[in-house]
Amino acid sequence: MADLTWIHFLVIVGAVITMLSGIALTFYRLHVLNADFGPNSIKALGVMVF
């Protein structure tokens, strides 16, 4: 297995930060719009995790 270099580490950290900020943004938009947690929000969270 290849060694984990600094560029691999940066890519992994960047992907995790992007995923977590997308999830936080989805929950923020649900809160601002006073929307329920329904099928569309589950789809949005699925896209963020994927």
C-alpha positions in Angstrom: 0.0 0.0 0.0 1.3 3.5 -0.8 2.4 5.8 1.9 0.1 8.6 2.9 1.7 11.8 1.6 0.8 15.4 2.4 -1.2 15.8 -0.8 -3.3 12.7 0.1 -3.9 14.2 3.5 -5.0 17.5 2.1 -7.4 15.9 -0.3 -9.0 13.8 2.4 -9.3 16.8 4.8 -10.7 18.9 2.0 -13.3 16.3 1.2 -14.4 15.9 4.8 -14.6 19.7 5.3 -16.7 19.9 2.1 -19.0 17.1 3.3 -19.5 18.5 6.8 -20.1 22.1 5.5 -22.7 20.8 3.1 -24.5 18.9 5.8 -24.4 22.0 8.1 -25.7 24.2 5.2 -28.6 21.8 4.6 -29.6 21.8 8.3 -29.2 25.6 8.4 -31.5 26.0 5.3 -34.1 23.7 7.0 -34.0 25.9 10.1 -34.2 29.2 8.2 -37.2 28.0 6.1 -38.9 26.4 9.1 -39.2 23.3 7.0 -39.7 19.8 8.2 -37.2 17.0 7.7 -38.8 15.3 4.7 -37.8 13.4 1.5 -36.1 16.3 -0.2 -33.9 17.0 2.8 -32.9 13.4 3.0 -32.0 13.5 -0.6 -29.9 16.6 -0.1 -28.1 14.9 2.9 -27.5 11.8 0.8 -25.9 13.9 -1.9 -23.6 15.6 0.7 -22.5 12.3 2.2 -22.0 10.6 -1.2 
